[in-house]
């Protein structure tokens, strides 16, 4: 579904991605783990066209999307729930979801809204409430719901459990599993909680200093002594 080949990306003079290559197959949950500053969020932003790669190629469902603008990438079936949620704080929950639906077909709106409210019933209760007044967990639910409103085939999630209470984080991970299993949405997940990310994922990649250094099945990476020492000790 997604093929990333030798991608280099820069923020100003800083080379944030240094020849990244990876693949995500349809129907998978793929996790990307690594320390802060490794380039994980930069990769997700690059997949969405901000920034465009300086070198390399990004192919989605057989089409080269390397130079497409962000709105065209979304129209082709990729949506992102970014790090920090980035909801519209002065808009209501419903208005935020309407913004997510702008890339979708209008006749699907009611059904898609019901789908999101089914995943996150608290959003239905808060539909008239301003996004900025929601709790952190509710804002994360809204960010994921807004992304789903565009009917993506590939959902990019950047640190969905960041700053959340353990019980809320577990709920978010369960929803990610349900989105993948029941709704058949492919998921590419960036997550600092390596244990839960690899436990959830079919496959995983490890990124260090802008480069992919290791890949394998989720269970395989969980059992890897180097991964455990670097990312899991004290955090399981």
PEDA-V181325 format. One record per pair of residues at least 6 apart in sequence whose C-alpha atoms are under 7 Angstrom apart, sorted by sequence separation. I is the first residue (numbers start at 1). J is the second residue. D is the distance in whole Angstrom. If there is no record, write none. Layout:
i-><I	I>
j-><J	J>
d-><D	D>
This chain:
i-><9	10	24	45	46	58	59	117	179	180	191	198	206	207	221	222	9	10	46	58	117	180	205	206	9	58	65	88	101	131	161	206	8	57	87	205	206	7	8	205	7	8	204	205	7	8	204	6	7	53	203	204	6	7	52	203	204	5	6	52	202	203	5	202	4	5	201	4	3	4	49	199	3	49	140	198	199	2	3	49	120	198	2	17	48	1	2	16	1	198	1	48	16	137	195	75	136	74	116	93	155	137	154	155	156	157	158	159	160	153	154	155	156	157	158	159	93	94	153	154	155	156	157	158	159	93	94	92	93	92	93	92	93	112	194	195	92	93	194	91	92	90	91	89	90	195	89	90	88	89	9	10	87	8	9	7	8	100	104	8	100	103	104	7	8	97	101	102	7	97	100	101	6	7	96	100	5	6	5	97	4	5	4	85	3	4	85	3	87	119	2	3	2	85	1	2	1	81	81	81	80	79	79	77	78	77	78	79	80	81	82	83	77	78	79	80	81	82	83	77	78	79	80	81	44	41	40	27	27	29	30	31	32	33	27	28	29	30	31	32	33	34	27	28	29	30	31	32	33	26	33	31	31	38	31	38	39	30	38	39	29	30	31	32	33	34	38	29	30	31	32	33	34	28	29	30	31	32	33	34	20	18	19	20	17	18	16	17>
j-><15	16	30	51	52	64	65	123	185	186	197	204	212	213	227	228	16	17	53	65	124	187	212	213	17	66	73	96	109	139	169	214	17	66	96	214	215	17	18	215	18	19	215	216	19	20	216	19	20	66	216	217	20	21	66	217	218	20	21	67	217	218	21	218	21	22	218	22	22	23	68	218	23	69	160	218	219	23	24	70	141	219	24	39	70	24	25	39	25	222	26	73	42	164	222	103	164	103	145	123	185	168	185	186	187	188	189	190	191	185	186	187	188	189	190	191	126	127	186	187	188	189	190	191	192	127	128	127	128	128	129	129	130	149	231	232	130	131	232	130	131	130	131	130	131	236	131	132	131	132	53	54	131	53	54	53	54	146	150	55	147	150	151	55	56	145	149	150	56	146	149	150	56	57	146	150	56	57	57	149	57	58	58	139	58	59	140	59	143	175	59	60	60	143	60	61	61	143	144	147	147	147	152	151	152	152	153	154	155	156	157	158	153	154	155	156	157	158	159	154	155	156	157	158	156	158	190	180	184	186	187	188	189	190	185	186	187	188	189	190	191	192	186	187	188	189	190	191	192	186	194	197	198	207	201	208	209	201	209	210	201	202	203	204	205	206	210	202	203	204	205	206	207	202	203	204	205	206	207	208	211	210	211	212	210	211	210	211>
d-><6	5	7	7	6	6	6	6	6	6	6	7	6	6	7	7	6	7	7	6	5	7	7	6	5	5	7	6	7	7	5	5	5	6	7	6	6	7	5	4	7	5	6	7	5	7	6	4	5	7	6	6	5	7	7	4	5	7	5	6	6	5	4	5	5	7	5	5	6	6	7	6	5	6	7	5	7	5	7	5	7	7	5	6	5	6	7	6	5	6	5	6	7	6	7	6	7	7	6	7	7	6	6	6	6	6	6	6	7	5	5	5	5	5	5	5	7	5	6	6	6	6	6	6	7	5	6	7	6	5	6	5	6	6	6	6	4	6	7	5	5	6	6	6	6	6	4	6	6	4	5	7	7	6	5	6	6	5	5	5	6	5	6	6	6	7	5	7	4	5	5	5	5	6	6	6	6	7	5	7	6	6	5	7	6	7	6	5	6	7	6	7	5	5	6	6	5	5	5	6	6	5	6	7	5	4	6	7	6	6	6	5	5	5	5	4	5	5	6	6	6	6	6	6	7	7	7	7	6	6	6	6	6	6	6	5	5	5	5	5	6	7	5	6	6	6	6	7	6	6	6	6	6	6	6	5	7	5	5	5	5	6	6	6	6	6	5	5	5	5	5	5	5	6	7	5	6	6	6	6	6	5	6	6	4	6	5	6>
